[in-house]
Amino acid sequence: MTATVWKERIKRWTADHAAEVERMFTELHELAEIGWQEHRTTAYICSRLTAIGLDTRTFADHTGMIGAWCGSGSNPDAHPIGKPEQIKPNDGSAPGRTVALRADMDALWQSVNGQWRANHSCGHDAHMTMVFSAIRCLKEIGFRIPAGELLAVFQPAEETAEGAKTLLRSGMLDTVDCMVGIHLRPQKELSLGRASSAIYHGGVAHVRGRIKGRQAHAARPEDGINAIETLAAIVTAVKAIRNDPANGGSCKVTTVRVPNESVNVIPDDAAFTVDIRASTHEELVRLAERVRQAAAEAGAASGAEVETDWAILAAPAIPNADMERIVGLAIVEMLGEEGLAGPVVTPGAEDFHFYPMERRSLKATMIGLGSGLTPGLHHPDMTFDHTALRTGTAILAMTVIQLFEEEW
């Protein structure tokens, strides 16, 4: 069947089912739960996937879930989805390509109108709605996977930057060939009615440090090593490190702690954290090592001991030209040439990019969806034009068709 026929079927389905898509979004919005506590959300999604004929797999140790739609040329017993007594992933013997659509599930904990609660102000309720609706659309318009399988990956704890790594460790994604995510974009980044085939998020790393000086009476500062003075030197040294804010690169001290309750004692203990942002993995590592070196030098100059460690909290995007081209074709089919925008470059972070970073053979990209979103992501009053739900559903559905039918 031609792309034009699929396009018309998808457009008709999203128009006919607009109220149902909206209702699902509303129900997910009201179910908002923070990372690792998405129990009701998982149960809701699981029941919806089961109702449209997907096998589902939940996990005993976390709230993520995966649904599987096995192609006509695949062995339905090759994948352990839905068979909790089996824990090994597909061994790769089934023919065809394995495509995954990924949606994040967690909400933020924030003050909304003076009340602290879980709140979907980052669009994860929309992402879940669009991924599910795209799969339901494909099933109901008559699409058949020729071989391989389509996975619906509902990932917990994106905001903690731990959800993707947890799913990777499960082994259930070991045979995925390509993965597509989607994220609402603020109006100032991407206007309503347009979409991009990639979001180039920046990476995030944190350097944590501990300073050990020597206590002394405040009347005799020369007898001690003042941890606060070493801390001040580290703040200055970190600020002096060369970076490129225009390309999302920065490093800055964001937390300090000096547990000294006596004003007449030279403090000997302090701790700090440095937040680092960069657009590439290499730059993230370079800045982290430079921060550690600067902290060590500041400590040596004052005679204090400085210990540091660091970790990547969110991986920077890894562009994939093949995926961007194929997703771009899907966007053009659904929105026309004028609807395709260039990759969105943002200093924000997303743990989606751990998938291709941890599994180098995995081809991945994240769709940026213009949605009229204001005043901004993570704002407690975030709102967007809900017609974007249908647009995102259509793009994801056409992307799946392109990924299974394209030779690459």
Secondary structure, DSSP 8 states (H G I E B T S, - for coil): --HHHHHHHHHHHHHHTHHHHHHHHHHHHHT--BTT--HHHHHHHHHHHHHTT-EEEE-SSSS-EEEEEE-TTS-TTSS-TT-TT------S-S-SEEEEEEEE--BEEEEETTEEEEE--SSHHHHHHHHHHHHHHHHHTT----SEEEEEEEES-TTTT-HHHHHHHTTTTTT--EEEEEEEEETTTS-TT-EES-EEE-EEEEEEEEEE-B-EETT-GGGSB-HHHHHHHHHHHHHHS---GGGT-EEEEEEEE-----TTEE--EEEEEEEEEESSHHHHHHHHHHHHHHHHHHHHHHT-EEEEEEEEEE------HHHHHHHHHHHHHHH-GGGEE--EEES---GGGHHHHH-TT-EEEEEEEEEEEBS-TT-TT-B--THHHHHHHHHHHHHHHHHHH---
